[in-house]
Amino acid sequence: MNPLALDGNAKLICSIVIGVMVGVWLIKSGLEQRRRFVDMLLLKDGLILKIFLLSIVFGTILFYIGNRVGYERLNVRPAYFWASLAGGVIAGVGVTFCGRVPMTAVASLATGKLSALWVLMGFLLAFPAVRWMADFLSKTVYTWSQPMYARNGFDGSRLSEAAVLWTVGVALALTFIILFAFGGKDKQN
Amino acid sequence: MKIFSGKWSFYLSAAFLALIINIALYLFDSPVGMSEGYLSISEYCGEIIEQKSIASAPVIDWQTGFLLGIFGGALITALICGEWKLSLLPENSGSDSLKAFALSVLKGLGGGFLVMLGLQLGGDSMFGQWASAMQTSVGAWIFLIAFFVTGTILSILLSRRSAEGGG
């Protein structure tokens, strides 16, 4: 059994359908609201963290089963320690000011929030800057450490099973901590 | 049914997203995300600015289609659920003055620029990092932890500073 690995128009149509589902998910979960993101960063609202951590629990288990059965393959981009760390810090600084990430900005604009337009313009301006800095980046953050080890998939070895168990265990424990800290009820709108 | 009319509980949202990401991995067999969609839109806008005219319609790749899908799905859901509301300023941004508008533009442009710069350094969009974290990618976890920790510390510091300044 192998993944479908669609191509051409079939891939485009399916990506639009998956995108529509993500759009519905963002609105029905209330994640498109800037206030929700800002409150999460101020530790006033735990909804985003709860969804993130619990989806990791469900998703990792589903992916592990799918990978062992052969329906899914490991599909992650190459990662470098310093690039990931610096990227996380820079994006963390950015989100403090704009309160949106690429998927929530698009959904926010779709709900009529025109302030998301400026954030989207900021996103688009970053690409020429990255191209301009490409030479500098390839000599610094991308060479300071080796690319991180990527497995071919979950092969049933102790290492791969330990990775799944640790990810699911830590995410589940953090979900309970956040549930305890923020309570089960979430602010609506 | 509440699933169609009201907001979803966090466990339903989490299960739905986990399922979507796994379906996407099965269908596409490639890293899921939207970075390349944004990149192609950015390049298209660059072409328009360079040529000072509307260039021919861009070829829509699957990640741009994914972005369009998110916009369409969010728009339809917001209209059906009565959540569509036109507003120029972000929620709770204070008075509708020119200063609030200018601040919203500056924060949006600067913040958006830094978010995408960071995501490009990390190698993927936030959705892609989320999907990679499900596949136990160490790089995605480093990115996400650094993102949440930095955002939280800076937000709390700025909030305290503005509270002291205001009062």
Chai-1 contact restraints between the chains, C-beta under 6 A:
chainA,res_idxA,chainB,res_idxB,connection_type,confidence,min_distance_angstrom,max_distance_angstrom,comment,restraint_id
A,P3,B,Y26,contact,1.0,0.0,6.0,A-B,restraint_1
A,P3,B,D29,contact,1.0,0.0,6.0,A-B,restraint_2
A,L4,B,L27,contact,1.0,0.0,6.0,A-B,restraint_3
A,A5,B,D29,contact,1.0,0.0,6.0,A-B,restraint_4
A,L6,B,L27,contact,1.0,0.0,6.0,A-B,restraint_5
A,K11,B,W62,contact,1.0,0.0,6.0,A-B,restraint_6
A,L12,B,W62,contact,1.0,0.0,6.0,A-B,restraint_7
A,L12,B,G65,contact,1.0,0.0,6.0,A-B,restraint_8
A,C14,B,L27,contact,1.0,0.0,6.0,A-B,restraint_9
A,S15,B,W62,contact,1.0,0.0,6.0,A-B,restraint_10
A,S15,B,G65,contact,1.0,0.0,6.0,A-B,restraint_11
A,S15,B,F66,contact,1.0,0.0,6.0,A-B,restraint_12
A,I16,B,G65,contact,1.0,0.0,6.0,A-B,restraint_13
A,I16,B,G69,contact,1.0,0.0,6.0,A-B,restraint_14
A,I18,B,A24,contact,1.0,0.0,6.0,A-B,restraint_15
A,G19,B,F66,contact,1.0,0.0,6.0,A-B,restraint_16
A,G19,B,G69,contact,1.0,0.0,6.0,A-B,restraint_17
A,G19,B,I70,contact,1.0,0.0,6.0,A-B,restraint_18
A,V20,B,G69,contact,1.0,0.0,6.0,A-B,restraint_19
A,V20,B,G72,contact,1.0,0.0,6.0,A-B,restraint_20
A,V20,B,G73,contact,1.0,0.0,6.0,A-B,restraint_21
A,M21,B,I20,contact,1.0,0.0,6.0,A-B,restraint_22
A,V22,B,I70,contact,1.0,0.0,6.0,A-B,restraint_23
A,G23,B,I70,contact,1.0,0.0,6.0,A-B,restraint_24
A,G23,B,G73,contact,1.0,0.0,6.0,A-B,restraint_25
A,G23,B,A74,contact,1.0,0.0,6.0,A-B,restraint_26
A,V24,B,G73,contact,1.0,0.0,6.0,A-B,restraint_27
A,V24,B,T77,contact,1.0,0.0,6.0,A-B,restraint_28
A,W25,B,F16,contact,1.0,0.0,6.0,A-B,restraint_29
A,W25,B,L17,contact,1.0,0.0,6.0,A-B,restraint_30
A,L26,B,A74,contact,1.0,0.0,6.0,A-B,restraint_31
A,I27,B,A74,contact,1.0,0.0,6.0,A-B,restraint_32
A,I27,B,T77,contact,1.0,0.0,6.0,A-B,restraint_33
A,I27,B,A78,contact,1.0,0.0,6.0,A-B,restraint_34
A,K28,B,W8,contact,1.0,0.0,6.0,A-B,restraint_35
A,S29,B,W8,contact,1.0,0.0,6.0,A-B,restraint_36
A,S29,B,S13,contact,1.0,0.0,6.0,A-B,restraint_37
A,G30,B,K7,contact,1.0,0.0,6.0,A-B,restraint_38
A,R34,B,P90,contact,1.0,0.0,6.0,A-B,restraint_39
A,R34,B,E91,contact,1.0,0.0,6.0,A-B,restraint_40
A,R35,B,E91,contact,1.0,0.0,6.0,A-B,restraint_41
A,L41,B,G151,contact,1.0,0.0,6.0,A-B,restraint_42
A,L41,B,T152,contact,1.0,0.0,6.0,A-B,restraint_43
A,L41,B,S155,contact,1.0,0.0,6.0,A-B,restraint_44
A,L42,B,S155,contact,1.0,0.0,6.0,A-B,restraint_45
A,L42,B,S159,contact,1.0,0.0,6.0,A-B,restraint_46
A,L47,B,F10,contact,1.0,0.0,6.0,A-B,restraint_47
A,K50,B,F10,contact,1.0,0.0,6.0,A-B,restraint_48
A,I51,B,F10,contact,1.0,0.0,6.0,A-B,restraint_49
A,I51,B,S13,contact,1.0,0.0,6.0,A-B,restraint_50
A,I51,B,A14,contact,1.0,0.0,6.0,A-B,restraint_51
A,L54,B,A14,contact,1.0,0.0,6.0,A-B,restraint_52
A,S55,B,A14,contact,1.0,0.0,6.0,A-B,restraint_53
A,S55,B,L17,contact,1.0,0.0,6.0,A-B,restraint_54
A,S55,B,A18,contact,1.0,0.0,6.0,A-B,restraint_55
A,I56,B,A133,contact,1.0,0.0,6.0,A-B,restraint_56
A,I56,B,M134,contact,1.0,0.0,6.0,A-B,restraint_57
A,F58,B,A14,contact,1.0,0.0,6.0,A-B,restraint_58
A,F58,B,A15,contact,1.0,0.0,6.0,A-B,restraint_59
A,F58,B,A18,contact,1.0,0.0,6.0,A-B,restraint_60
A,G59,B,A18,contact,1.0,0.0,6.0,A-B,restraint_61
A,G59,B,I21,contact,1.0,0.0,6.0,A-B,restraint_62
A,G59,B,M134,contact,1.0,0.0,6.0,A-B,restraint_63
A,T60,B,M134,contact,1.0,0.0,6.0,A-B,restraint_64
A,L62,B,A18,contact,1.0,0.0,6.0,A-B,restraint_65
A,L62,B,N22,contact,1.0,0.0,6.0,A-B,restraint_66
A,F63,B,N22,contact,1.0,0.0,6.0,A-B,restraint_67
A,F63,B,M134,contact,1.0,0.0,6.0,A-B,restraint_68
A,F63,B,Q135,contact,1.0,0.0,6.0,A-B,restraint_69
A,G66,B,N22,contact,1.0,0.0,6.0,A-B,restraint_70
A,Y71,B,Y26,contact,1.0,0.0,6.0,A-B,restraint_71
A,E72,B,L25,contact,1.0,0.0,6.0,A-B,restraint_72
A,E72,B,Y26,contact,1.0,0.0,6.0,A-B,restraint_73
A,R73,B,D29,contact,1.0,0.0,6.0,A-B,restraint_74
A,L74,B,Q135,contact,1.0,0.0,6.0,A-B,restraint_75
A,N75,B,L25,contact,1.0,0.0,6.0,A-B,restraint_76
A,N75,B,S30,contact,1.0,0.0,6.0,A-B,restraint_77
A,N75,B,P31,contact,1.0,0.0,6.0,A-B,restraint_78
A,V76,B,S132,contact,1.0,0.0,6.0,A-B,restraint_79
A,V76,B,Q135,contact,1.0,0.0,6.0,A-B,restraint_80
A,V76,B,S137,contact,1.0,0.0,6.0,A-B,restraint_81
A,R77,B,P31,contact,1.0,0.0,6.0,A-B,restraint_82
A,R77,B,G123,contact,1.0,0.0,6.0,A-B,restraint_83
A,R77,B,D124,contact,1.0,0.0,6.0,A-B,restraint_84
A,A79,B,G123,contact,1.0,0.0,6.0,A-B,restraint_85
A,A79,B,G139,contact,1.0,0.0,6.0,A-B,restraint_86
A,A83,B,L121,contact,1.0,0.0,6.0,A-B,restraint_87
A,S84,B,G122,contact,1.0,0.0,6.0,A-B,restraint_88
A,S84,B,G139,contact,1.0,0.0,6.0,A-B,restraint_89
A,S84,B,I142,contact,1.0,0.0,6.0,A-B,restraint_90
A,S84,B,F143,contact,1.0,0.0,6.0,A-B,restraint_91
A,L85,B,I142,contact,1.0,0.0,6.0,A-B,restraint_92
A,L85,B,A146,contact,1.0,0.0,6.0,A-B,restraint_93
A,A86,B,L121,contact,1.0,0.0,6.0,A-B,restraint_94
A,G87,B,G118,contact,1.0,0.0,6.0,A-B,restraint_95
A,G87,B,L121,contact,1.0,0.0,6.0,A-B,restraint_96
A,G87,B,G122,contact,1.0,0.0,6.0,A-B,restraint_97
A,G87,B,F143,contact,1.0,0.0,6.0,A-B,restraint_98
A,G88,B,F143,contact,1.0,0.0,6.0,A-B,restraint_99
A,G88,B,A146,contact,1.0,0.0,6.0,A-B,restraint_100
A,G88,B,F147,contact,1.0,0.0,6.0,A-B,restraint_101
A,V89,B,A146,contact,1.0,0.0,6.0,A-B,restraint_102
A,V89,B,T150,contact,1.0,0.0,6.0,A-B,restraint_103
A,I90,B,L114,contact,1.0,0.0,6.0,A-B,restraint_104
A,I90,B,L117,contact,1.0,0.0,6.0,A-B,restraint_105
A,I90,B,G118,contact,1.0,0.0,6.0,A-B,restraint_106
A,A91,B,V115,contact,1.0,0.0,6.0,A-B,restraint_107
A,A91,B,G118,contact,1.0,0.0,6.0,A-B,restraint_108
A,A91,B,L119,contact,1.0,0.0,6.0,A-B,restraint_109
A,A91,B,F147,contact,1.0,0.0,6.0,A-B,restraint_110
A,G92,B,F147,contact,1.0,0.0,6.0,A-B,restraint_111
A,G92,B,T150,contact,1.0,0.0,6.0,A-B,restraint_112
A,G92,B,G151,contact,1.0,0.0,6.0,A-B,restraint_113
A,V93,B,L114,contact,1.0,0.0,6.0,A-B,restraint_114
A,G94,B,G111,contact,1.0,0.0,6.0,A-B,restraint_115
A,G94,B,L114,contact,1.0,0.0,6.0,A-B,restraint_116
A,G94,B,V115,contact,1.0,0.0,6.0,A-B,restraint_117
A,V95,B,V115,contact,1.0,0.0,6.0,A-B,restraint_118
A,V95,B,G151,contact,1.0,0.0,6.0,A-B,restraint_119
A,T96,B,G151,contact,1.0,0.0,6.0,A-B,restraint_120
A,T96,B,L154,contact,1.0,0.0,6.0,A-B,restraint_121
A,T96,B,S155,contact,1.0,0.0,6.0,A-B,restraint_122
A,F97,B,K107,contact,1.0,0.0,6.0,A-B,restraint_123
A,F97,B,G110,contact,1.0,0.0,6.0,A-B,restraint_124
A,F97,B,G111,contact,1.0,0.0,6.0,A-B,restraint_125
A,C98,B,K107,contact,1.0,0.0,6.0,A-B,restraint_126
A,C98,B,G108,contact,1.0,0.0,6.0,A-B,restraint_127
A,C98,B,G111,contact,1.0,0.0,6.0,A-B,restraint_128
A,C98,B,G112,contact,1.0,0.0,6.0,A-B,restraint_129
A,V101,B,M126,contact,1.0,0.0,6.0,A-B,restraint_130
A,P102,B,M34,contact,1.0,0.0,6.0,A-B,restraint_131
A,P102,B,S125,contact,1.0,0.0,6.0,A-B,restraint_132
A,P102,B,M126,contact,1.0,0.0,6.0,A-B,restraint_133
A,M103,B,F127,contact,1.0,0.0,6.0,A-B,restraint_134
A,V106,B,I70,contact,1.0,0.0,6.0,A-B,restraint_135
A,V106,B,F71,contact,1.0,0.0,6.0,A-B,restraint_136
A,A107,B,A74,contact,1.0,0.0,6.0,A-B,restraint_137
A,A110,B,F71,contact,1.0,0.0,6.0,A-B,restraint_138
A,A110,B,A74,contact,1.0,0.0,6.0,A-B,restraint_139
A,A110,B,L75,contact,1.0,0.0,6.0,A-B,restraint_140
A,T111,B,A78,contact,1.0,0.0,6.0,A-B,restraint_141
A,T111,B,E83,contact,1.0,0.0,6.0,A-B,restraint_142
A,T111,B,W84,contact,1.0,0.0,6.0,A-B,restraint_143
A,G112,B,W84,contact,1.0,0.0,6.0,A-B,restraint_144
A,G112,B,K85,contact,1.0,0.0,6.0,A-B,restraint_145
A,G112,B,L86,contact,1.0,0.0,6.0,A-B,restraint_146
A,K113,B,S87,contact,1.0,0.0,6.0,A-B,restraint_147
A,L114,B,L88,contact,1.0,0.0,6.0,A-B,restraint_148
A,S115,B,L89,contact,1.0,0.0,6.0,A-B,restraint_149
A,S115,B,P90,contact,1.0,0.0,6.0,A-B,restraint_150
A,S115,B,S104,contact,1.0,0.0,6.0,A-B,restraint_151
A,S115,B,G108,contact,1.0,0.0,6.0,A-B,restraint_152
A,W118,B,V105,contact,1.0,0.0,6.0,A-B,restraint_153
A,W118,B,G108,contact,1.0,0.0,6.0,A-B,restraint_154
A,W118,B,L109,contact,1.0,0.0,6.0,A-B,restraint_155
A,V119,B,G108,contact,1.0,0.0,6.0,A-B,restraint_156
A,V119,B,G112,contact,1.0,0.0,6.0,A-B,restraint_157
A,M121,B,L109,contact,1.0,0.0,6.0,A-B,restraint_158
A,G122,B,L109,contact,1.0,0.0,6.0,A-B,restraint_159
A,G122,B,G112,contact,1.0,0.0,6.0,A-B,restraint_160
A,G122,B,F113,contact,1.0,0.0,6.0,A-B,restraint_161
A,F123,B,Y38,contact,1.0,0.0,6.0,A-B,restraint_162
A,F123,B,G112,contact,1.0,0.0,6.0,A-B,restraint_163
A,F123,B,M116,contact,1.0,0.0,6.0,A-B,restraint_164
A,L124,B,S42,contact,1.0,0.0,6.0,A-B,restraint_165
A,L124,B,C45,contact,1.0,0.0,6.0,A-B,restraint_166
A,L125,B,F113,contact,1.0,0.0,6.0,A-B,restraint_167
A,A126,B,F113,contact,1.0,0.0,6.0,A-B,restraint_168
A,A126,B,M116,contact,1.0,0.0,6.0,A-B,restraint_169
A,A126,B,L117,contact,1.0,0.0,6.0,A-B,restraint_170
A,F127,B,L39,contact,1.0,0.0,6.0,A-B,restraint_171
A,F127,B,S42,contact,1.0,0.0,6.0,A-B,restraint_172
A,V130,B,Q120,contact,1.0,0.0,6.0,A-B,restraint_173
A,M148,B,V138,contact,1.0,0.0,6.0,A-B,restraint_174
A,M148,B,G139,contact,1.0,0.0,6.0,A-B,restraint_175
A,A163,B,T136,contact,1.0,0.0,6.0,A-B,restraint_176
A,T167,B,T136,contact,1.0,0.0,6.0,A-B,restraint_177
A,Q188,B,K7,contact,1.0,0.0,6.0,A-B,restraint_178
